[in-house]
């Protein structure tokens, strides 16, 4: 009797209670999922707003840089003629191209930083192998990262450095392709073609890319995006499908770097890129230290480059500084201090 009674079905009232409990849990799960999605969307909006603010600040910085350069030109009575003066008759005005170039460099840095932020938000879903891969890539710089659930500010900067290294690799070559040949040999026509390509890509939107794909607008730009996507995936060792927000951030970074490349080649000779390696002595003329500016560094001075965050560019008699993180020397003890956690710019 006891054995058979233990196998009897639950009373209807007990079954109803279980059904109600399951239904309530399902409702709570759906509600929690909806709240999570809303939080992710809000975080994405905040990141976009921060990116827009950074762009405005960078444009203001570049505007001041342009005013300073113009003042120096006005006070210099012996202005030398630049190589591009041979093409003064052409429609491409040097000053206009340079101004577009400076703005595009600023936008590229902000876009790569936004991509770095987007990637760090995904790190918790990537697993420990991605952390191990990033840690391995940072070993040559004597940098160690923690495997915490919440990505640190330092990790954001280090990932930005790795992304910029990937995006700007082979920048000096034609179309970022080693051993590529110029299809247009006439320097004037080549500059015009490059600037025309810039104008086309400049207005390209994410919605247009989703609708028609990058190849519809530019074969070269499409190949650049495919190549850089493959390189970043290989760098991180992350083969999962990217969410749309991350793909959009990648498109923004790729587009901005490609525009810098096109504008650099819209002048003859082209505007050269420069990079710095670990251990190079800090030079404030060509480098900007991103780790200083707070109370912790008030009695420290940058001494040696620890890692380059973003490359710089020579713009005739001036330069767009590269961004770096440094090792420091104490002004009191004159002994090298350990690197500090970078602060956002």
C-alpha positions in Angstrom: 0.0 0.0 0.0 2.8 2.4 0.9 4.6 1.6 -2.4 1.5 2.2 -4.6 0.4 5.2 -2.7 3.9 6.8 -3.2 3.5 6.5 -7.0 0.0 8.1 -7.1 -0.2 11.4 -9.1 -0.1 14.6 -7.2 -3.4 16.1 -6.3 -4.7 18.6 -8.9 -4.3 21.5 -6.6 -0.6 20.6 -6.1 -0.1 20.4 -9.9 -1.8 23.8 -10.4 0.6 25.3 -7.8 3.6 23.9 -9.8 2.2 25.3 -13.0 1.7 28.7 -11.5 5.2 28.7 -10.0 6.7 27.7 -13.4 4.7 30.4 -15.2 5.8 33.0 -12.6 9.4 32.0 -13.0 9.1 32.2 -16.8 7.6 35.7 -16.5 10.4 36.8 -14.2 13.0 35.4 -16.6 11.4 37.3 -19.6 11.2 40.4 -17.5 14.9 40.1 -16.5 15.9 39.4 -20.1 14.0 42.5 -21.2 15.7 44.6 -18.6 19.1 43.3 -19.6 18.5 44.1 -23.2 17.3 47.6 -22.2 20.4 48.1 -20.1 22.7 47.0 -23.0 20.9 49.4 -25.4 21.2 52.2 -22.9 25.0 51.4 -22.4 25.4 51.5 -26.2 23.7 54.9 -26.4 25.9 56.3 -23.6 29.0 55.0 -25.4 27.8 56.7 -28.6 27.2 60.0 -26.7 30.7 59.7 -25.2 32.2 59.1 -28.6 30.4 62.2 -30.0 31.7 64.3 -27.1 35.2 63.1 -27.7 34.9 63.9 -31.4 33.8 67.5 -30.5 36.7 67.9 -28.1 39.2 66.6 -30.6 37.9 68.9 -33.3 38.3 71.8 -30.9 41.8 70.7 -30.2 42.6 70.4 -33.9 41.0 73.8 -34.5 43.4 75.4 -32.0 46.2 73.5 -33.6 45.3 74.9 -37.0 45.1 78.5 -35.6 48.5 78.1 -34.0 50.0 76.9 -37.3 48.3 79.7 -39.2 49.8 82.2 -36.7 53.2 80.8 -37.1 52.9 81.1 -40.9 51.8 84.7 -40.7 54.8 85.6 -38.5 57.2 83.8 -40.7 58.3 86.1 -43.6 60.3 83.5 -45.3 57.7 80.8 -45.9 59.2 78.1 -48.0 57.2 76.6 -50.9 56.0 73.1 -50.2 56.2 70.3 -52.8 52.5 70.4 -53.4 52.7 74.0 -54.7 53.4 72.5 -58.1 49.7 71.7 -58.2 48.2 75.0 -57.1 46.2 75.1 -60.3 44.3 72.0 -59.4 41.0 72.0 -57.5 42.4 70.2 -54.5 43.5 72.9 -52.1 46.3 71.8 -49.8 44.9 73.6 -46.8 41.4 72.0 -47.3 42.9 68.5 -47.5 45.1 69.1 -44.4 42.1 70.3 -42.4 40.1 67.2 -43.5 43.0 65.1 -42.6 43.4 66.5 -39.1 39.7 66.0 -38.4 39.8 62.5 -39.8 42.7 61.5 -37.6 40.8 62.7 -34.6 37.7 60.8 -35.7 39.7 57.7 -36.3 41.2 57.8 -32.8 37.7 58.2 -31.2 36.2 55.5 -33.4 39.0 53.0 -32.5 38.5 53.9 -28.8 34.8 53.3 -29.2 35.5 49.9 -30.8 37.8 49.1 -27.8 35.0 50.0 -25.4 32.6 47.8 -27.3 35.0 44.9 -27.3 35.7 45.2 -23.6 31.9 45.0 -22.9 31.9 41.7 -24.8 34.9 40.2 -22.9 32.8 38.6 -20.2 31.0 36.6 -23.0 34.3 35.7 -24.8 35.8 33.4 -22.1 39.2 33.2 -20.6 40.9 32.2 -23.8 40.5 35.7 -25.2 42.1 37.2 -22.1 44.9 34.8 -22.4 45.4 35.8 -26.0 45.4 39.5 -25.2 47.8 38.9 -22.3 50.1 37.0 -24.6 50.1 39.9 -27.1 51.0 42.4 -24.3 53.9 40.3 -22.9 56.5 42.2 -25.0 55.5 45.4 -23.3 55.8 43.9 -19.7 52.1 44.4 -19.2 49.8 42.1 -17.3 46.0 42.2 -17.3 43.7 40.8 -14.6 40.9 38.3 -15.5 38.2 40.2 -13.7 34.5 40.2 -14.7 34.5 43.9 -15.1 37.2 45.1 -17.7 39.5 47.7 -16.3 40.3 51.1 -17.7 43.8 49.9 -18.4 42.6 47.0 -20.4 40.6 49.4 -22.6 43.7 51.4 -23.4 45.8 48.3 -24.0 43.2 46.9 -26.3 43.0 50.2 -28.1 46.8 50.0 -28.7 46.5 46.5 -30.2 43.6 47.6 -32.4 45.5 50.7 -33.7 48.5 48.6 -34.4 46.4 46.3 -36.5 44.4 49.0 -38.3 47.5 51.1 -39.2 49.7 48.2 -40.3 51.0 48.8 -43.8 49.5 52.3 -43.8 52.4 53.5 -46.0 51.6 51.1 -48.8 49.0 51.5 -51.6 45.6 50.4 -50.2 47.3 48.9 -47.2 48.7 46.1 -49.4 52.4 45.2 -49.5 54.1 45.3 -52.9 51.0 46.9 -54.5 51.6 49.0 -57.6 50.1 52.4 -58.4 47.4 52.2 -61.0 47.7 56.0 -61.6 51.3 57.2 -62.2 50.6 60.9 -62.6 50.9 62.4 -59.1 48.2 65.1 -59.7 45.7 62.6 -61.1 46.5 60.2 -58.3 45.8 62.8 -55.6 42.6 63.8 -57.3 41.4 60.2 -57.4 42.3 59.6 -53.8 40.4 62.7 -52.7 37.4 61.7 -54.8 37.4 58.3 -53.1 37.5 60.2 -49.7 34.4 62.2 -50.6 32.5 59.0 -51.6 33.4 57.1 -48.4 32.9 60.2 -46.2 29.2 60.1 -46.5 28.8 56.4 -46.3 26.4 55.3 -43.5 25.9 52.1 -41.5 22.4 51.8 -42.9 23.7 51.9 -46.4 26.3 49.2 -45.6 23.6 47.0 -44.1 21.4 47.4 -47.1 24.0 47.0 -49.9 27.3 46.0 -48.4 30.7 47.9 -48.6 31.6 46.2 -51.9 28.8 48.1 -53.6 30.4 51.4 -52.8 34.1 50.7 -52.9 35.9 47.5 -53.8 39.2 48.7 -52.1 37.4 49.7 -48.9 35.5 46.4 -48.8 38.8 44.5 -49.1 40.3 46.6 -46.4 37.4 45.9 -44.0 37.5 42.2 -44.7 41.2 42.0 -44.1 41.1 44.0 -40.9 38.2 42.0 -39.6 40.1 38.8 -40.2 43.2 40.2 -38.5 41.3 41.3 -35.4 39.4 38.0 -35.1 42.8 36.2 -35.4 44.4 38.5 -32.9 41.6 37.9 -30.3 41.0 34.3 -31.2 37.3 34.9 -31.0 35.3 33.2 -33.8 31.8 33.9 -32.5 29.3 36.0 -34.5 29.6 39.7 -33.7 26.5 41.5 -32.4 25.3 44.4 -34.6 26.5 47.1 -32.2 30.0 45.7 -32.3 29.9 45.4 -36.1 28.8 49.0 -36.3 31.7 50.1 -34.1 34.1 48.1 -36.3 32.6 49.8 -39.4 33.1 53.2 -37.9 36.7 52.5 -37.0 37.5 51.0 -40.4 35.9 53.9 -42.3 37.7 56.5 -40.2 41.2 54.9 -40.7 40.5 54.4 -44.4 39.6 58.1 -44.7 42.9 59.0 -43.1 44.7 56.8 -45.6 42.9 58.4 -48.6 43.6 61.9 -47.4 47.2 61.2 -46.6 47.5 60.2 -50.3 45.5 63.2 -51.6 48.7 65.2 -51.3 52.1 64.8 -53.1 54.2 63.8 -51.4 51.8 61.9 -49.1 51.7 62.7 -45.4 53.9 60.2 -43.6 52.9 58.2 -40.5 55.3 57.6 -37.6 55.3 55.1 -34.8 57.4 54.7 -31.6 58.5 51.5 -29.9 58.8 50.5 -26.3 61.8 52.0 -24.5 62.1 55.1 -26.7 62.7 58.3 -24.7 59.6 60.4 -24.3 59.6 63.5 -26.6 56.8 66.0 -25.9 57.1 67.5 -29.4 56.0 64.2 -31.1 54.3 62.3 -28.2 51.4 62.8 -25.9 51.4 60.9 -22.6 47.9 59.6 -21.8 48.8 58.4 -18.3 49.5 61.8 -16.7 47.4 64.7 -15.7 46.1 63.6 -12.3 47.3 64.0 -8.7 49.1 60.7 -8.8 51.5 62.0 -11.5 52.0 65.5 -10.2 55.5 64.8 -9.0 56.4 62.4 -11.9 57.6 63.1 -15.4 57.3 60.7 -18.4 60.7 59.1 -19.1 60.3 56.1 -21.5 57.6 54.9 -23.7 55.8 51.8 -22.4 53.4 51.2 -25.3 52.1 53.3 -28.2 48.3 53.8 -28.2 47.9 55.5 -31.6 50.5 56.5 -34.3 51.3 60.1 -35.2 51.7 61.9 -38.5 54.0 64.5 -40.1 52.1 67.3 -41.6 54.8 69.3 -43.4 56.3 71.7 -40.8 54.1 70.3 -38.0 53.1 67.0 -36.5 50.1 65.2 -35.1 51.4 63.7 -31.9 51.3 60.0 -31.3 49.6 58.9 -28.1 51.6 56.8 -25.7 51.7 55.4 -22.1 55.0 55.9 -20.3 57.2 54.9 -17.5 57.9 57.7 -15.1 60.7 59.3 -13.2 60.1 60.9 -9.8 61.2 64.6 -9.8 62.3 64.2 -6.2 64.2 60.9 -6.2 65.0 60.8 -9.9 64.3 57.1 -9.8 62.1 55.3 -12.3 58.6 54.7 -11.0 56.2 52.0 -12.1 53.7 52.8 -14.9 50.5 54.3 -13.7 46.9 53.5 -14.7 46.0 55.7 -17.7 43.3 58.2 -17.4 40.8 58.8 -20.3 41.4 61.8 -22.6 
